[in-house]
């Protein structure tokens, strides 16, 4: 499924809709035994894809996240090492037209973006502004 975003700024959907969509996919993944991680589920519902496309278009790093174009979205649960500790995380990912993948914060577009003009950037690995 090719998704044509063209970096067009569609209206940002209400945050509770985005959060509900995330939980539709996240919650079943959280019931999977940790020993089978990583696991993921593709987001195929057209309404959910449309909402996530609108959200990523409002991300502060939209061009970098979208890259050569979006072919789809998925939610992945995996174990990562963070501060020398194993963390169980669940993230939304973009699958690009070239089959590369990129995670993105679906909540970042809803936060105050005044830091953007000060040269700051959001680091998804540390989940903080740097």
VOPAGU-2260 file (C-alpha; in pm, 1 decimal, decimal comma):
REM VOPAGU-2260
SITE   aa  ch    i         X         Y         Z
SITE  UNK   A    0       0,0       0,0       0,0
SITE  UNK   A    1     169,0     319,5    -111,2
SITE  UNK   A    2      87,3     625,8      93,9
SITE  UNK   A    3     128,7     960,2     -77,3
SITE  UNK   A    4     213,1    1214,0     189,2
SITE  UNK   A    5     390,0    1475,3     -27,7
SITE  UNK   A    6     467,5    1660,4     298,9
SITE  UNK   A    7     126,5    1824,7     275,6
SITE  UNK   A    8      17,2    1963,9     610,5
SITE  UNK   A    9    -321,0    1808,6     676,8
SITE  UNK   A   10    -480,5    1898,2    1007,4
SITE  UNK   A   11    -334,4    1724,7    1310,7
SITE  UNK   A   12    -598,6    1484,5    1446,4
SITE  UNK   A   13    -701,0    1509,2    1813,3
SITE  UNK   A   14    -442,6    1342,9    2036,2
SITE  UNK   A   15    -692,5    1102,5    2195,2
SITE  UNK   A   16    -770,7     953,5    1851,5
SITE  UNK   A   17    -401,1     893,0    1782,6
SITE  UNK   A   18    -351,8     743,8    2128,0
SITE  UNK   A   19    -651,3     511,1    2085,5
SITE  UNK   A   20    -520,6     387,9    1751,5
SITE  UNK   A   21    -179,1     318,6    1903,5
SITE  UNK   A   22    -337,0     115,0    2183,8
SITE  UNK   A   23    -545,2     -91,1    1940,8
SITE  UNK   A   24    -215,4    -234,0    1815,3
SITE  UNK   A   25       3,4    -202,1    2125,4
SITE  UNK   A   26    -222,3    -368,4    2380,5
SITE  UNK   A   27    -235,7    -712,9    2212,5
SITE  UNK   A   28     142,2    -702,4    2161,9
SITE  UNK   A   29     192,3    -642,4    2533,8
SITE  UNK   A   30      34,5    -982,2    2608,1
SITE  UNK   A   31     303,6   -1166,0    2408,2
SITE  UNK   A   32     568,4   -1352,1    2609,6
SITE  UNK   A   33     891,9   -1149,6    2633,2
SITE  UNK   A   34    1093,2   -1450,1    2516,9
SITE  UNK   A   35     936,0   -1420,3    2170,0
SITE  UNK   A   36    1031,4   -1055,2    2114,5
SITE  UNK   A   37    1057,6    -868,3    1886,8
SITE  UNK   A   38     702,5    -891,5    1752,3
SITE  UNK   A   39     512,7    -651,8    1531,2
SITE  UNK   A   40     177,0    -596,9    1369,6
SITE  UNK   A   41     108,1    -410,3    1045,2
SITE  UNK   A   42    -142,7    -126,8    1051,5
SITE  UNK   A   43    -372,5    -193,6     757,7
SITE  UNK   A   44    -696,7     -20,1     852,7
SITE  UNK   A   45    -726,1     270,6     605,1
SITE  UNK   A   46    -862,3     512,3     868,4
SITE  UNK   A   47    -572,5     432,5    1103,8
SITE  UNK   A   48    -319,7     476,7     821,0
SITE  UNK   A   49    -475,4     812,4     727,9
SITE  UNK   A   50    -457,0     935,5    1088,6
SITE  UNK   A   51     -92,3     826,9    1126,2
SITE  UNK   A   52      -5,0     989,8     793,1
SITE  UNK   A   53    -149,4    1316,0     921,6
SITE  UNK   A   54      45,9    1280,5    1247,4
SITE  UNK   A   55     382,2    1209,2    1080,6
SITE  UNK   A   56     329,9    1507,4     850,3
SITE  UNK   A   57     324,8    1725,7    1164,6
SITE  UNK   A   58     637,2    1566,3    1313,8
SITE  UNK   A   59     924,3    1811,3    1354,3
SITE  UNK   A   60    1144,2    1577,8    1146,6
SITE  UNK   A   61     877,3    1480,6     893,3
SITE  UNK   A   62    1101,7    1496,2     587,3
SITE  UNK   A   63    1366,1    1277,6     750,6
SITE  UNK   A   64    1109,4    1034,4     891,1
SITE  UNK   A   65     918,8     999,7     563,6
SITE  UNK   A   66    1231,9     988,4     346,9
SITE  UNK   A   67    1159,0     843,0       1,2
SITE  UNK   A   68     791,4     789,0      86,9
SITE  UNK   A   69     570,2     582,3     312,9
SITE  UNK   A   70     460,6     235,3     211,4
SITE  UNK   A   71     300,2     154,9     548,2
SITE  UNK   A   72     300,6     167,8     926,6
SITE  UNK   A   73     346,7     -96,3    1193,1
SITE  UNK   A   74     380,9    -125,5    1569,9
SITE  UNK   A   75     676,4    -321,8    1705,9
SITE  UNK   A   76     740,0    -441,9    2059,0
SITE  UNK   A   77    1100,6    -520,6    2142,3
SITE  UNK   A   78    1357,6    -530,1    2418,5
SITE  UNK   A   79    1621,0    -257,1    2410,5
SITE  UNK   A   80    1912,2    -170,4    2635,9
SITE  UNK   A   81    1870,3     173,9    2789,2
SITE  UNK   A   82    2104,6     301,9    3061,6
SITE  UNK   A   83    2247,1     -49,4    3096,2
SITE  UNK   A   84    1899,5    -182,5    3171,3
SITE  UNK   A   85    1671,4    -390,1    2951,3
SITE  UNK   A   86    1353,3    -202,5    2860,7
SITE  UNK   A   87    1036,3    -341,5    2705,3
SITE  UNK   A   88     923,7     -86,5    2443,7
SITE  UNK   A   89     647,4     -58,0    2189,4
SITE  UNK   A   90     681,4     195,3    1905,6
SITE  UNK   A   91     511,4     302,0    1584,8
SITE  UNK   A   92     729,4     262,4    1276,0
SITE  UNK   A   93     715,3     390,3     920,5
SITE  UNK   A   94     802,8     145,9     645,5
SITE  UNK   A   95     938,7     345,8     355,6
SITE  UNK   A   96     907,0     275,3     -15,4
SITE  UNK   A   97    1264,9     138,4     -17,5
SITE  UNK   A   98    1172,3    -105,5     267,6
SITE  UNK   A   99    1376,8      88,8     524,2
SITE  UNK   A  100    1212,9     147,0     862,4
SITE  UNK   A  101    1204,0     441,8    1099,5
SITE  UNK   A  102    1040,1     474,4    1437,8
SITE  UNK   A  103     865,9     797,3    1522,7
SITE  UNK   A  104     701,3     950,0    1824,1
SITE  UNK   A  105     330,3     978,9    1758,0
SITE  UNK   A  106     305,0    1217,0    2054,6
SITE  UNK   A  107     587,3    1456,8    1959,6
SITE  UNK   A  108     370,2    1660,6    1716,3
SITE  UNK   A  109     133,2    1739,8    2004,3
SITE  UNK   A  110     403,2    1890,2    2224,5
SITE  UNK   A  111     521,7    2248,3    2224,0
SITE  UNK   A  112     764,6    2285,9    1933,7
SITE  UNK   A  113     927,5    2614,1    2029,8
SITE  UNK   A  114    1259,4    2428,5    2084,0
SITE  UNK   A  115    1273,3    2359,6    1708,5
SITE  UNK   A  116    1376,6    2716,1    1627,8
SITE  UNK   A  117    1661,7    2696,2    1879,3
SITE  UNK   A  118    1842,6    2425,8    1684,6
SITE  UNK   A  119    1737,5    2141,5    1913,1
SITE  UNK   A  120    1631,2    1799,9    1795,4
SITE  UNK   A  121    1448,8    1503,5    1939,4
SITE  UNK   A  122    1653,8    1187,4    1989,2
SITE  UNK   A  123    1425,8     882,8    1968,9
SITE  UNK   A  124    1692,6     661,6    2125,2
SITE  UNK   A  125    1699,3     860,3    2447,6
SITE  UNK   A  126    1341,9     992,8    2415,0
SITE  UNK   A  127    1453,3    1346,5    2491,5
SITE  UNK   A  128    1548,5    1673,0    2327,5
SITE  UNK   A  129    1918,4    1724,9    2269,0
